[in-house]
Structures are given as C-alpha cells and as structure tokens.
C-alpha cells in the first residue's frame, strides 16, 4: 500500500497520482511507497487551511488556550502510546539507532507536554500610556503556517514546530523531507486522533524544489519555519519577500568544542565522540571542530581516538548499535571526499573513514588531527562522521578560531574555571553554548544561531511569539 498525503486531516492520494520510493538507509533497499504531492496538492492544502482560519477567524484559533492545551497533552500521550511504531519507523526510515529513536519519541512527547502547558500562559499585556484610557496588547495566531523539516531528525524537529504553532491556534502544513516522510505522516494521524480539528492538519511529502517553493512563495502562507541547509534557507527568504511572510530559519553549523588544559580532560574526551558521531554526524549541532589546548592535546587525542574506535556501528534495529548508517550513498560519498580533502590539506587521519562490508550506507567514524582552521575540513559543513581536532595555545586564540566561521549555531567549552567559562561564553558568537557538556537542545530554552546559522529561535516560550501577531488596542476614557 502507498502511504497517502494528509489534507484537512484526511489521507488521500496525490492529485496527480504520483508516488516515490523511500529507501531504508540500513539496508539500501526500498522501504515504502509514498504519495508525491505536487502544486495542485499545495493549492488544495492552502485553500482549505486559509478557509479554516478565515471563517469566523477559525474555530481552533478561537478555542481557549486551556482547551488547546488539553488537546496537545493528548497528542503527547498518543506519541508515548505509539512509541514502538514511531521509533521503528525512525530507525528504519532515517537510520537512527533504535535506542536513540526511542529517546527521540520521548523528547517529541515532552515537547508537546511543554506547549500544552504553555498554551494558556502566552498572553498579551496592559500598557501604561499617557492618554486617558486603557491600552491592551493582544496576541493572535498568524494564520496558515508552513513547517519544513529536514531528514536528519524528522520526528523531533517536526514536533518542535508543530507544538507551538498549534498551541497558538494556527493551521499547520507540514512538509517533511522526501528521504524521511514516514514519521511525519504518522504524526499527522496522531494530531487528528488526539482532537486537533481536521481542517488544521496537512502533511505534504514531496520534492522540496516543488512543494517547498510552492508553499514559501504563496501569499496565503502567513509564516514559514524552515530547518535545513543554508543555501535553501536563503532561497526561502527570496521566495517569501514579495508577500512579506514571517520567516524563521534554523540552518547549518560548524560547531566548536573548546577543551582547556584545566578541564577534566578525560571526561571531555570520552564525551566528545558522540557529540560528533551521533546520528552519523548528520547534526547541525555536531561538534565537528574540537579545539584542544596544546599541553593536553596528545592526552586528549589518545583518549578520544580509543573511545571512537569503540563506537558500535551497525544495524539501526540492534539495541547495541551506537551509530547507524548515513542517509544515502551521496551523503556517505561527501564524507569520504572531505576526508580525502583534509588529508590532502595536511591533516593527519588517525582512524576511520572506511566502508564496512555491510549492506546500507555505513561509514566508520573518521578522526583527523593537526587540522588548521583555514582548511576546508574546518570551514565547511560536512554533515557526516568526520571529526577535526585543532590545537591552540591561548584563550584568545581559541576564541578567535571558534568565531572564525560563517556559522554560529552551537558549541561547547570545557574548563575547571568558572571565571574563564563566563569570560569565554560572553566572547563566543554562537546561539547555543554548553559548559562542561556537549548537549545543545532543551525544549524549555531558545535554540537557534548567529550568522549563516539562521534567523529567529525555536523552542522555549519565545517560540510562541513567532506564531502570533501583536495587536494593540486602546480604549479611550473620553465620552
């Protein structure tokens, strides 16, 4: 059977009857046939979503925040109840190790729980003004929102966008990546089953160059939230310019982890491997540049490389697997190309970069030492299991190297000095920074980047602002 689109909460074939095949990264074999949306489907979705919002300003928009919160809490409960289905679909469709996929399902449910609680706590204010009267600031939903998610964390990032958008009362049009549409469709079913009105829910799998362009260039799209690579983000800004749609972009990264000599070096070295090689390095927050102070450089390398060699690469459905396959042969070849480029530039390949004798799109994690920040290896986002280790001599140099990047999404610093941590944290030009840990995202806190890493922020209460309009109303006391 072909997985169908979701338009106004109903499963249906694509208008033109087209389909496409989803490949399983762990086997390299066809996994599922999926309906391929086209421009007609985009028009149907936007027409229905706009009508749902405009008729009486939308029943969902007029539903109280408390009631919307109850529905989102039910979404969270259904996500947990369907953990096996969702985790298996993510493991097979995106290549995530099953243990990671189960964690992601829990985090997806947690995101909906958070915004279920936020739905009736995001409100306007009363403003003291000089004129005699009462001045109110109101928060209102923006209208149909187009949510475009990438293939690396398809379930989790979809929830980061869906939950606040729905909490604020907007119709949602979810555009999953063509490589990984399966959990998005399952999630669309969950929304409707939980009680989100059917006319608020749309899931359109299909090529980004067609569906994404149609959604972002249509004036009926009131708000666009995109996560993906930087070039596409720039194209979306251009598409949306004529109709001045609200846009938030979470784009690429080349994050740095800075390890100072006064840190717990062993802990930093043991923690670092999965900050690079989690999800096979296909993570915009991956600490793919690891800057190590020279006095502890060799010590760090020895511990880090041993830990990397111990990473279990294999079948995503095996509980022992720590790193699964890359998403495609093309993504694997890109990683291999960069390993060759780095070696040619003078970096020292310590280990990895080999294709195991397995089916699927696997690659062993590669470690390159003695990297200079001028190398392409250190400057360009690889999005694969390739770690670059760079030595530095002073705090000032570490800051300069970290900031010398087109990107500024995430990063870490490891130090035993609280004063140094404060000083360096203030100096780094990155949107998300962790001290003595490599974890980037907490759904209660804002997430996003500086420079070419994007515009706006996901998550936290601030995300609610992106899905609402501000209206100022003044009531005069004059008769």
Secondary structure, 3 states (H helix, E strand, C coil): CEECEEECCEEECCCCCCEEEEEECCCCEEEEEEECCCHHHHHHHHHHHHHHHHHHHCHHHHCCHHHHHHHHHHHHHHHHHCHHHHHHHHHHHHCCCHHHHHHHHHHHHHHHHHHHHHCCCCCCEEECCCCCEEEEEEEEECCCEEEECCCCCHHHHHHHHHHHHHHCCCCEEEECCCCCCHHHHHHHHHHHHHCCCHHHEEECCCCHHHHHHHHHHCCCCCEEEEECCHHHHHHHHHHHHCCCCEEEEECCCCCEEEECCCCCHHHHHHHHHHHHHHHHHCCCCCCCEEEEEHHHHHHHHHHHHHHHHCCCECCCCCCCCCECCCCCHHHHHHHHHHHHHHHHHCCEEEECCCCCCCCCCCCCCEEEECCCCCCHHHHCCCCCCEEEEEEECCHHHHHHHHHCCCEECCEEEECCCHHHHHHHHHHCCCCCCEECCCCCCCCCCCECCEECCEECCECCCHHHHHCEEEEEEEEECCC
